[in-house]
Amino acid sequence: MNQEMKKIIEEKINSSAVFLFMKGTPENPQCGFSAQVVQILDDLGIEFGSFDILSDESIRQGIKEYANWPTIPQLYINGKFVGGCDIVRELAASGELLELITQ
């Protein structure tokens, strides 16, 4: 990954304490997994920033390399990669997601 792409991705991640790379927007998710993560965050009352990876192919590919994670959505908390839909679902069910955010 080139440094320019890495910088763009890191600026997005660091623009909000909780940041989601997703397909679509929180108001109009374009895949079921993205919709599930948005719903979990909304249900917990968590404010988050987001980026629609469908709007930029270079970021869509770059974020997969950046996180070494092949799928979208990808959730970041305080600049650190947390995981995708399954991990977010498990963390929310155990209460750990709120703990990560409030630390």
CNS distance restraints for C-alpha pairs under 8 A (distance, minus, plus):
assign (resid   1 and name CA) (resid   5 and name CA) 6.77 0.50 0.50
assign (resid   1 and name CA) (resid   6 and name CA) 6.72 0.50 0.50
assign (resid   1 and name CA) (resid  62 and name CA) 6.97 0.50 0.50
assign (resid   1 and name CA) (resid  65 and name CA) 7.18 0.50 0.50
assign (resid   1 and name CA) (resid  66 and name CA) 7.48 0.50 0.50
assign (resid   2 and name CA) (resid   6 and name CA) 6.37 0.50 0.50
assign (resid   3 and name CA) (resid   7 and name CA) 6.06 0.50 0.50
assign (resid   4 and name CA) (resid   8 and name CA) 6.31 0.50 0.50
assign (resid   5 and name CA) (resid   9 and name CA) 6.20 0.50 0.50
assign (resid   5 and name CA) (resid  59 and name CA) 7.44 0.50 0.50
assign (resid   5 and name CA) (resid  62 and name CA) 6.91 0.50 0.50
assign (resid   6 and name CA) (resid  10 and name CA) 6.10 0.50 0.50
assign (resid   6 and name CA) (resid  62 and name CA) 7.74 0.50 0.50
assign (resid   6 and name CA) (resid  66 and name CA) 7.17 0.50 0.50
assign (resid   7 and name CA) (resid  11 and name CA) 6.05 0.50 0.50
assign (resid   8 and name CA) (resid  12 and name CA) 6.43 0.50 0.50
assign (resid   9 and name CA) (resid  13 and name CA) 6.25 0.50 0.50
assign (resid   9 and name CA) (resid  59 and name CA) 7.26 0.50 0.50
assign (resid   9 and name CA) (resid  62 and name CA) 7.88 0.50 0.50
assign (resid   9 and name CA) (resid  63 and name CA) 6.97 0.50 0.50
assign (resid  10 and name CA) (resid  14 and name CA) 5.96 0.50 0.50
assign (resid  10 and name CA) (resid  79 and name CA) 7.83 0.50 0.50
assign (resid  11 and name CA) (resid  15 and name CA) 6.03 0.50 0.50
assign (resid  12 and name CA) (resid  16 and name CA) 7.70 0.50 0.50
assign (resid  12 and name CA) (resid  19 and name CA) 7.73 0.50 0.50
assign (resid  12 and name CA) (resid  51 and name CA) 7.81 0.50 0.50
assign (resid  13 and name CA) (resid  18 and name CA) 7.87 0.50 0.50
assign (resid  13 and name CA) (resid  19 and name CA) 5.69 0.50 0.50
assign (resid  13 and name CA) (resid  20 and name CA) 7.94 0.50 0.50
assign (resid  13 and name CA) (resid  76 and name CA) 6.72 0.50 0.50
assign (resid  13 and name CA) (resid  79 and name CA) 5.81 0.50 0.50
assign (resid  14 and name CA) (resid  19 and name CA) 7.76 0.50 0.50
assign (resid  14 and name CA) (resid  78 and name CA) 7.19 0.50 0.50
assign (resid  14 and name CA) (resid  79 and name CA) 5.60 0.50 0.50
assign (resid  15 and name CA) (resid  19 and name CA) 7.69 0.50 0.50
assign (resid  15 and name CA) (resid  49 and name CA) 7.29 0.50 0.50
assign (resid  16 and name CA) (resid  48 and name CA) 6.40 0.50 0.50
assign (resid  16 and name CA) (resid  49 and name CA) 5.57 0.50 0.50
assign (resid  16 and name CA) (resid  78 and name CA) 7.69 0.50 0.50
assign (resid  17 and name CA) (resid  48 and name CA) 7.09 0.50 0.50
assign (resid  17 and name CA) (resid  76 and name CA) 7.91 0.50 0.50
assign (resid  17 and name CA) (resid  77 and name CA) 5.69 0.50 0.50
assign (resid  17 and name CA) (resid  78 and name CA) 4.76 0.50 0.50
assign (resid  17 and name CA) (resid  79 and name CA) 7.05 0.50 0.50
assign (resid  17 and name CA) (resid 101 and name CA) 7.85 0.50 0.50
assign (resid  18 and name CA) (resid  46 and name CA) 8.00 0.50 0.50
assign (resid  18 and name CA) (resid  47 and name CA) 7.08 0.50 0.50
assign (resid  18 and name CA) (resid  48 and name CA) 4.79 0.50 0.50
assign (resid  18 and name CA) (resid  49 and name CA) 6.30 0.50 0.50
assign (resid  18 and name CA) (resid  75 and name CA) 7.34 0.50 0.50
assign (resid  18 and name CA) (resid  76 and name CA) 5.75 0.50 0.50
assign (resid  18 and name CA) (resid  77 and name CA) 4.60 0.50 0.50
assign (resid  18 and name CA) (resid  78 and name CA) 6.32 0.50 0.50
assign (resid  18 and name CA) (resid  79 and name CA) 7.88 0.50 0.50
assign (resid  18 and name CA) (resid 101 and name CA) 7.52 0.50 0.50
assign (resid  19 and name CA) (resid  48 and name CA) 5.38 0.50 0.50
assign (resid  19 and name CA) (resid  49 and name CA) 4.66 0.50 0.50
assign (resid  19 and name CA) (resid  50 and name CA) 5.44 0.50 0.50
assign (resid  19 and name CA) (resid  75 and name CA) 5.90 0.50 0.50
assign (resid  19 and name CA) (resid  76 and name CA) 5.12 0.50 0.50
assign (resid  19 and name CA) (resid  77 and name CA) 6.50 0.50 0.50
assign (resid  20 and name CA) (resid  48 and name CA) 7.09 0.50 0.50
assign (resid  20 and name CA) (resid  49 and name CA) 6.24 0.50 0.50
assign (resid  20 and name CA) (resid  50 and name CA) 4.57 0.50 0.50
assign (resid  20 and name CA) (resid  51 and name CA) 6.50 0.50 0.50
assign (resid  20 and name CA) (resid  73 and name CA) 6.80 0.50 0.50
assign (resid  20 and name CA) (resid  74 and name CA) 5.74 0.50 0.50
assign (resid  20 and name CA) (resid  75 and name CA) 4.61 0.50 0.50
assign (resid  20 and name CA) (resid  76 and name CA) 6.30 0.50 0.50
assign (resid  21 and name CA) (resid  50 and name CA) 5.65 0.50 0.50
assign (resid  21 and name CA) (resid  51 and name CA) 5.02 0.50 0.50
assign (resid  21 and name CA) (resid  52 and name CA) 6.33 0.50 0.50
assign (resid  21 and name CA) (resid  53 and name CA) 6.44 0.50 0.50
assign (resid  21 and name CA) (resid  72 and name CA) 6.79 0.50 0.50
assign (resid  21 and name CA) (resid  73 and name CA) 5.44 0.50 0.50
assign (resid  21 and name CA) (resid  74 and name CA) 5.17 0.50 0.50
assign (resid  21 and name CA) (resid  75 and name CA) 6.53 0.50 0.50
assign (resid  22 and name CA) (resid  29 and name CA) 7.67 0.50 0.50
assign (resid  22 and name CA) (resid  34 and name CA) 5.53 0.50 0.50
assign (resid  22 and name CA) (resid  50 and name CA) 6.96 0.50 0.50
assign (resid  22 and name CA) (resid  51 and name CA) 6.17 0.50 0.50
assign (resid  22 and name CA) (resid  52 and name CA) 5.31 0.50 0.50
assign (resid  22 and name CA) (resid  53 and name CA) 5.98 0.50 0.50
assign (resid  22 and name CA) (resid  72 and name CA) 5.85 0.50 0.50
assign (resid  22 and name CA) (resid  73 and name CA) 4.49 0.50 0.50
assign (resid  22 and name CA) (resid  74 and name CA) 6.72 0.50 0.50
assign (resid  23 and name CA) (resid  29 and name CA) 6.07 0.50 0.50
assign (resid  23 and name CA) (resid  30 and name CA) 5.16 0.50 0.50
assign (resid  23 and name CA) (resid  31 and name CA) 6.14 0.50 0.50
assign (resid  23 and name CA) (resid  34 and name CA) 6.15 0.50 0.50
assign (resid  23 and name CA) (resid  52 and name CA) 5.23 0.50 0.50
assign (resid  23 and name CA) (resid  53 and name CA) 5.66 0.50 0.50
assign (resid  23 and name CA) (resid  54 and name CA) 5.83 0.50 0.50
assign (resid  23 and name CA) (resid  72 and name CA) 7.07 0.50 0.50
assign (resid  23 and name CA) (resid  73 and name CA) 6.90 0.50 0.50
assign (resid  24 and name CA) (resid  28 and name CA) 5.84 0.50 0.50
assign (resid  24 and name CA) (resid  29 and name CA) 4.38 0.50 0.50
assign (resid  24 and name CA) (resid  30 and name CA) 4.65 0.50 0.50
assign (resid  24 and name CA) (resid  31 and name CA) 7.51 0.50 0.50
assign (resid  24 and name CA) (resid  34 and name CA) 7.82 0.50 0.50
assign (resid  24 and name CA) (resid  51 and name CA) 7.90 0.50 0.50
assign (resid  24 and name CA) (resid  52 and name CA) 4.91 0.50 0.50
assign (resid  24 and name CA) (resid  53 and name CA) 7.29 0.50 0.50
assign (resid  24 and name CA) (resid  54 and name CA) 6.68 0.50 0.50
assign (resid  25 and name CA) (resid  29 and name CA) 5.07 0.50 0.50
assign (resid  25 and name CA) (resid  30 and name CA) 7.50 0.50 0.50
assign (resid  25 and name CA) (resid  50 and name CA) 7.24 0.50 0.50
assign (resid  25 and name CA) (resid  51 and name CA) 7.18 0.50 0.50
assign (resid  25 and name CA) (resid  52 and name CA) 5.86 0.50 0.50
assign (resid  26 and name CA) (resid  35 and name CA) 7.42 0.50 0.50
assign (resid  26 and name CA) (resid  38 and name CA) 6.05 0.50 0.50
assign (resid  26 and name CA) (resid  50 and name CA) 7.53 0.50 0.50
assign (resid  29 and name CA) (resid  34 and name CA) 6.05 0.50 0.50
assign (resid  29 and name CA) (resid  35 and name CA) 5.28 0.50 0.50
assign (resid  30 and name CA) (resid  34 and name CA) 7.16 0.50 0.50
assign (resid  30 and name CA) (resid  35 and name CA) 7.48 0.50 0.50
assign (resid  31 and name CA) (resid  35 and name CA) 6.25 0.50 0.50
assign (resid  32 and name CA) (resid  36 and name CA) 6.15 0.50 0.50
assign (resid  33 and name CA) (resid  37 and name CA) 6.45 0.50 0.50
assign (resid  33 and name CA) (resid  72 and name CA) 7.89 0.50 0.50
assign (resid  33 and name CA) (resid  73 and name CA) 6.78 0.50 0.50
assign (resid  33 and name CA) (resid  85 and name CA) 5.77 0.50 0.50
assign (resid  34 and name CA) (resid  38 and name CA) 6.24 0.50 0.50
assign (resid  34 and name CA) (resid  72 and name CA) 7.37 0.50 0.50
assign (resid  34 and name CA) (resid  73 and name CA) 5.44 0.50 0.50
assign (resid  34 and name CA) (resid  85 and name CA) 7.20 0.50 0.50
assign (resid  35 and name CA) (resid  39 and name CA) 6.09 0.50 0.50
assign (resid  36 and name CA) (resid  40 and name CA) 6.21 0.50 0.50
assign (resid  36 and name CA) (resid  85 and name CA) 7.02 0.50 0.50
assign (resid  37 and name CA) (resid  41 and name CA) 6.23 0.50 0.50
assign (resid  37 and name CA) (resid  73 and name CA) 7.71 0.50 0.50
assign (resid  37 and name CA) (resid  85 and name CA) 5.89 0.50 0.50
assign (resid  37 and name CA) (resid  88 and name CA) 6.83 0.50 0.50
assign (resid  37 and name CA) (resid  89 and name CA) 7.38 0.50 0.50
assign (resid  38 and name CA) (resid  42 and name CA) 6.02 0.50 0.50
assign (resid  39 and name CA) (resid  43 and name CA) 5.90 0.50 0.50
assign (resid  40 and name CA) (resid  44 and name CA) 6.25 0.50 0.50
assign (resid  40 and name CA) (resid  89 and name CA) 7.38 0.50 0.50
assign (resid  40 and name CA) (resid  92 and name CA) 7.24 0.50 0.50
assign (resid  41 and name CA) (resid  45 and name CA) 6.21 0.50 0.50
assign (resid  41 and name CA) (resid  46 and name CA) 5.14 0.50 0.50
assign (resid  41 and name CA) (resid  47 and name CA) 7.40 0.50 0.50
assign (resid  41 and name CA) (resid  48 and name CA) 7.85 0.50 0.50
assign (resid  42 and name CA) (resid  46 and name CA) 5.90 0.50 0.50
assign (resid  42 and name CA) (resid  47 and name CA) 7.56 0.50 0.50
assign (resid  44 and name CA) (resid  98 and name CA) 7.74 0.50 0.50
assign (resid  52 and name CA) (resid  56 and name CA) 7.70 0.50 0.50
assign (resid  53 and name CA) (resid  57 and name CA) 6.85 0.50 0.50
assign (resid  53 and name CA) (resid  59 and name CA) 6.36 0.50 0.50
assign (resid  53 and name CA) (resid  60 and name CA) 4.86 0.50 0.50
assign (resid  54 and name CA) (resid  60 and name CA) 6.83 0.50 0.50
assign (resid  56 and name CA) (resid  60 and name CA) 6.17 0.50 0.50
assign (resid  57 and name CA) (resid  61 and name CA) 6.23 0.50 0.50
assign (resid  58 and name CA) (resid  62 and name CA) 5.80 0.50 0.50
assign (resid  59 and name CA) (resid  63 and name CA) 5.74 0.50 0.50
assign (resid  60 and name CA) (resid  64 and name CA) 6.96 0.50 0.50
assign (resid  61 and name CA) (resid  65 and name CA) 6.75 0.50 0.50
assign (resid  62 and name CA) (resid  66 and name CA) 5.99 0.50 0.50
assign (resid  63 and name CA) (resid  67 and name CA) 6.07 0.50 0.50
assign (resid  64 and name CA) (resid  68 and name CA) 5.61 0.50 0.50
assign (resid  64 and name CA) (resid  69 and name CA) 5.15 0.50 0.50
assign (resid  64 and name CA) (resid  70 and name CA) 5.12 0.50 0.50
assign (resid  64 and name CA) (resid  71 and name CA) 6.80 0.50 0.50
assign (resid  64 and name CA) (resid  72 and name CA) 7.99 0.50 0.50
assign (resid  65 and name CA) (resid  69 and name CA) 6.84 0.50 0.50
assign (resid  65 and name CA) (resid  70 and name CA) 7.63 0.50 0.50
assign (resid  67 and name CA) (resid  81 and name CA) 6.83 0.50 0.50
assign (resid  71 and name CA) (resid  84 and name CA) 7.20 0.50 0.50
assign (resid  72 and name CA) (resid  84 and name CA) 6.60 0.50 0.50
assign (resid  73 and name CA) (resid  84 and name CA) 5.40 0.50 0.50
assign (resid  73 and name CA) (resid  85 and name CA) 6.48 0.50 0.50
assign (resid  74 and name CA) (resid  81 and name CA) 7.33 0.50 0.50
assign (resid  74 and name CA) (resid  82 and name CA) 7.40 0.50 0.50
assign (resid  74 and name CA) (resid  83 and name CA) 5.58 0.50 0.50
assign (resid  74 and name CA) (resid  84 and name CA) 4.84 0.50 0.50
assign (resid  74 and name CA) (resid  85 and name CA) 7.58 0.50 0.50
assign (resid  75 and name CA) (resid  81 and name CA) 6.13 0.50 0.50
assign (resid  75 and name CA) (resid  82 and name CA) 5.52 0.50 0.50
assign (resid  75 and name CA) (resid  83 and name CA) 5.62 0.50 0.50
assign (resid  75 and name CA) (resid  84 and name CA) 6.28 0.50 0.50
assign (resid  75 and name CA) (resid  88 and name CA) 7.76 0.50 0.50
assign (resid  76 and name CA) (resid  80 and name CA) 5.16 0.50 0.50
assign (resid  76 and name CA) (resid  81 and name CA) 4.44 0.50 0.50
assign (resid  76 and name CA) (resid  82 and name CA) 5.39 0.50 0.50
assign (resid  76 and name CA) (resid  83 and name CA) 7.50 0.50 0.50
assign (resid  77 and name CA) (resid  81 and name CA) 6.62 0.50 0.50
assign (resid  77 and name CA) (resid  82 and name CA) 6.65 0.50 0.50
assign (resid  77 and name CA) (resid 100 and name CA) 7.29 0.50 0.50
assign (resid  77 and name CA) (resid 101 and name CA) 6.49 0.50 0.50
assign (resid  78 and name CA) (resid 101 and name CA) 7.66 0.50 0.50
assign (resid  82 and name CA) (resid  87 and name CA) 7.60 0.50 0.50
assign (resid  82 and name CA) (resid  88 and name CA) 7.54 0.50 0.50
assign (resid  83 and name CA) (resid  87 and name CA) 5.56 0.50 0.50
assign (resid  83 and name CA) (resid  88 and name CA) 6.46 0.50 0.50
assign (resid  84 and name CA) (resid  88 and name CA) 6.11 0.50 0.50
assign (resid  85 and name CA) (resid  89 and name CA) 6.02 0.50 0.50
assign (resid  86 and name CA) (resid  90 and name CA) 6.26 0.50 0.50
assign (resid  87 and name CA) (resid  91 and name CA) 6.08 0.50 0.50
assign (resid  88 and name CA) (resid  92 and name CA) 6.01 0.50 0.50
assign (resid  88 and name CA) (resid  97 and name CA) 7.14 0.50 0.50
assign (resid  89 and name CA) (resid  93 and name CA) 6.20 0.50 0.50
assign (resid  90 and name CA) (resid  94 and name CA) 6.29 0.50 0.50
assign (resid  91 and name CA) (resid  95 and name CA) 6.07 0.50 0.50
assign (resid  91 and name CA) (resid  96 and name CA) 4.92 0.50 0.50
assign (resid  91 and name CA) (resid  97 and name CA) 4.86 0.50 0.50
assign (resid  92 and name CA) (resid  96 and name CA) 6.13 0.50 0.50
assign (resid  92 and name CA) (resid  97 and name CA) 4.98 0.50 0.50
assign (resid  92 and name CA) (resid  98 and name CA) 7.15 0.50 0.50
assign (resid  95 and name CA) (resid  99 and name CA) 6.73 0.50 0.50
assign (resid  96 and name CA) (resid 100 and name CA) 6.16 0.50 0.50
assign (resid  97 and name CA) (resid 101 and name CA) 6.42 0.50 0.50
assign (resid  98 and name CA) (resid 102 and name CA) 6.14 0.50 0.50
assign (resid  99 and name CA) (resid 103 and name CA) 6.13 0.50 0.50
